[in-house]
């Protein structure tokens, strides 16, 4: 991938896509083609075909997706399945048809079976049942991985798949109903501090463990793998370390300097007990995460809330 090559980042305004764009710009890349969802509906097959014929990008980062937390995934099950299947199918197929040199498909750690052994290795894909609350989203992402592999096998396409762990960073969603746990907690604690609320309620028991990766680290890994990785299957992108939701809440309480009480609502769902990525494949490729969790959350809090 050379600085003059035309690069299409699908989903360039989201947390993932914008982080990839920033990383490429830092490396001297300038020839980007982007479209907002208002300008190009990636669910529209004809529109996507016309876009690829017109622009002919050489490299594609497929970071566009319909995303959300437990509540959103469980509520909009049909939308999460349909929208994501259409988005990725249209982009992957047109990348093949117009001769894209390389495409990177970004998935999510929820593709793994609910009760898969920890930490999650790439080969655990399709070895058991999925977490029911986000099954439609996971099914779509699994289909994307398999589509990249199928196009590689049948047409010789250089399409690769990466699975980032839970991400946080600039351009995250802080919507309390639809966002992921880390940004939702940041907003909850910040607002409780500002408004003088006596307590902050956190969903679940606080015992599930989660791994968190700063979006800039994720983008750095994607940039690295786009240049050095060319195989079927998938690569986990993560830190290889996790933290309980309870410990995360306490860390965020400290960072936001909230003095009230922390309460766990045991009537709310916990989701998967643990989701830790095995990142030995990524590390063996020559890449390791650099941004520590506390350092990363402090930076995000300062940037978004101060």
Order of alpha helices (4+ residues) and beta strands (2+ residues): beta-alpha-beta-alpha-beta-alpha-alpha-beta-alpha-beta-beta-alpha-beta-beta-beta-alpha-beta-beta-alpha-beta-beta-alpha-alpha
